[in-house]
Amino acid sequence: MSTSKASQSELDALVQLYSQARLDDAVTLAAELLQKYPDCEVTHNIGGVIVAAAGYRDEAVTLYDRAIALAPDYVEAFNNRGNVLRELKRTREAVLSFDAAIALWPDYVEARINRAIALRTEKRFEEALIEIDAALRLNPSIPQSYTTKGNILQDLHRYDEAASEHRRAIALDAKFFAAHSNLGSTLLHLKRLPEAIDSFVTALGLAPSHALTYRNLGTALKGLRRFSEALPCFEKAFELDASDDVALGEVVFLRAQMCLWVEDDLRQQLFRRLELDGSVSPFHLAALTDDAALQLRNARQWASRHFPAQEPVPFGTEAEKSKIRIGYFSSDFHNHATMALMIKMLERHDRARFEIHAFSYGPQKQDPMRERVIAAVNGFHDVSGISDDEAAQLSRDLGIDVAVDLKGYTEDARTGIFAAYPAPCQIDYLGYPGTMGAPYFDYIIADPTVIPDESRKHYSEKTLYLPHSYQVTDDERPIAQRQFSRSELGLPEAGFVFCCFNGSFKISRPEFDIWMRLLAQVEGSVLWLLADNPWSMENLRREAEARGISPDRLVFAERMPVSEHLARQTCADLFLDTFNYNAHTTTSDALWVGLPVVTKLGESFASRVAGSLLRAVGLADLVTDTAQSYEDLALALASDPARLHEVKERLAANRTAQPLFDTEAFTRAFEQLLVDADNGHARSTSPDASPA
C-alpha cells in the first residue's frame, strides 16, 4: 500500500535526472510521482522546479500552489513560486511570494536576493537596494548578492559604485559569468569601452552562448567604431536569440552605417516584427524607413517596454507667478551639434518672463560651449549621478513648469526622467525627429512642413507649430576665414562638385542610384562625401564601380573643426540630400555658407526637415516630392550654370532676409509656444491617456 509521501530514494532519483539536464525524463518521472503521491508537498515543489526548467511555467505555479496548500509554512516553495512568477513577468505577485517566504524565515538569504531582483524589475530601486543590503548583512559571502546590488546601483545611475560591487562578486568567484557580464554593462555606461570589452570577452569565455552579452559586446565595439568586429557580435546575438528585436535592429542599422547593402539586409523581417509587437531603437528605425505609422507603433512599444509611465504626480495649482520656469534636459550641454543650434536662443530668452534651467546628465566636459550654457541659464544642474526619480523630483522641487527633452531617443537619452513627471507640461523637441510614443509627453514642437496636418495622427503628442521652421539656429555661427582650394581637398578644379555630408547611415540604395546616374550624365563631376568610416567608404566605392562609375569620382572629406568644415563647403556646387533621414543640422550648415540643397519630402518627420529649412529660407523650389523630380532638378541645376547661379544669389540675399537665420524672431515665437503650452495644459489623471 502506498504512503502519502515519496521516499527519499524516489526524490533523489528525480533530482538526479534534473541535475543531469535530462528534463524530458525528469518531467515524466515527476508526473508519475505526483500521481502516486498527490499529497506530498516535497514532490510538488521539486516537480515545480523541473517543469519550470522545461518551460512549463504556468504548470509550475500550479504545483507550487499545491505544495503550499499542503504545507503553508513551506518557505522553499514560496521562494520557487516567486522565481517562476518573475519569469512569467508577474512581478508583483512574485514580490508577494518572496514576502511570504521571508515572513516565515526572516534570515532566508536566497529569498531576499530574489525579492531584490523582483523589486528591481518593478523599478522599485530604492526598496531593492534596502533588500539586497539586508541579504548582504545576513551573508556577505554570496557573489550574486554583490552583482545584484551592482545592477540596482546601475539603474540608479550610480555607476562607479555599481562597478565596485560587480568586482566584489568577481573577487569571490572569478568564474561567475553574470558578474563579468554585468561589470561590462556598467563600464559601457561609463564609456570605459576597452575595459567593457575585456569584461564581455571574459564573460563569453565562461558562457559562450549568452546572446545579450554578445549584443553588449557589439555595442562596445561599435562605440569604438570597430564596426567590422561589432557586426558579427550583433549577428551572433540574433542567431542565439531570434526573439531579440534589438539585436536584429542593430544588425540592420550597422549594415546601413557601413553601407553594406546585402540582399539579406533583414529590413523587411524587422518591419514585419514591428507590425506585430516588436520594438527597436526608434532612432535606428527613423533611418531605415519614412513610414510614420510604423514609427509611431514602434515608439509606443519601445516606451512601454523600456520607459513605462509612473503614476502621475499631482501638480497643485500654483499661485500667480511672475515667471514661467523652463527646464531643458540633455546630455549635450557642451560642444555638440544641438548646442551649436540653440545656444544663442538660450542666451536670448527673455529673463523678465522666463526662468531658465539646464538639467545635464552627460559628460562633465569643460569647454567654451558649456561655459556659455552655464552663463545663459538661471540654474545649471548636474543630474548625471542621480536616479531618474531623483532628477524628476529635483525639477519638481525647483517648480519647473515646462520640461523640454532635447534628446528624445538619441544616444545617452534619459527618457526615464520624463516617465517620472519632472513637470506638469512636458515637451519633445529638437534632438530626436519623431514621436516619443509615450503618454507623459504632452507636446512635440514642429512646423507645417515636418508635421503637416494630415500627419498629426502619427504622433502621440499634441503638436505645437512654429510659423516657419521648427529648427532653431544661431545666426552668429562663425565660419573660418581659411580659404580652401579644391585641389587641397582632393576635388577637381574645374569639374562640378555634388556633395552630401550626411552620416553614412542615412545613405541608401535609392538615392545612391540617383547620384551615380547624375555622375554619369554630368561630365567631369564628382561626389564629395563625409569620410564617416572606412567600411562605408570602401563599400560605396565598390557600389559606384558596380554602377559603371569610377570609384575615383567619389571624394571623401575627413572630419575637421566645424568652422573649417563650414568654410570648405564653398568648394561644392550642390548638396544632394538623403531620403529617409534628411540632412538636419547639415542642411543648416550648407545654407549658412551659401550652398544650395536639393531634397525630397518623405512621410516622416526626419524625412521632411531639409524641406522645412529650405522653405524657411525662401528656397521652396528646391523641395521635391518624388525621387524622379529630385533627380530631374539636381540634373537641371548641374547642367545650367546660370540657373544655379541665380539660386545661389537668391540664397545669399535670403540668408538675412528670410526667417530661418533670424534667431531673435525665432526665440520670441518659441517662447510664445512655451507660454501657450503652460497656460493651456491640463494633464489627464490617467497614465494611459494620450493626447488626441
Secondary structure, 3 states (H helix, E strand, C coil): CCCCCCCHHHHHHHHHHHHCCCHHHHHHHHHHHHHHCCCCHHHHHHHHHHHHHCCCHHHHHHHHHHHHHHCCCCHHHHHHHHHHHHHCCCHHHHHHHHHHHHHHCCCCHHHHHHHHHHHHHCCCHHHHHHHHHHHHHHCCCCHHHHHHHHHHHHHCCCHHHHHHHHHHHHHHCCCCHHHHHHHHHHHHHCCCHHHHHHHHHHHHHHCCCCHHHHHHHHHHHHHCCCHHHHHHHHHHHHHHCCCCHHHHHHHHHHHHHCCCCCCCCCHHHHHHHHHHCCCCCHHHHHHHCCCHHHHHHHHHHHHHHHCCCCCCCCCCCCCCCCCEEEEEEECCCCCCHHHHHHHHHHHHCCCCCEEEEEEECCCCCCCHHHHHHHHHCCEEEECCCCCHHHHHHHHHHCCCCEEEECCCCCCCCCHHHHHCCCCCEEEECCCCCCCCCCCCCCEEEECCCCCCHHHHHHCCCEEEECCCCCCCCCCCCCCCCCCCCCHHHCCCCCCCEEEECCCHHHCCHHHHHHHHHHHHHCCCCEEEEECCCHHHHHHHHHHHHHCCCCHHHEEEECCCCHHHHHHHHHHCCEEECCCCCCCCHHHHHHHHCCCCEEEECCCCCCCCHHHHHHHHCCCHHHEECCHHHHHHHHHHHHHCHHHHHHHHHHHHHHHHHCHHHCHHHHHHHHHHHHHHHHHHCCCCCCCCCCCC
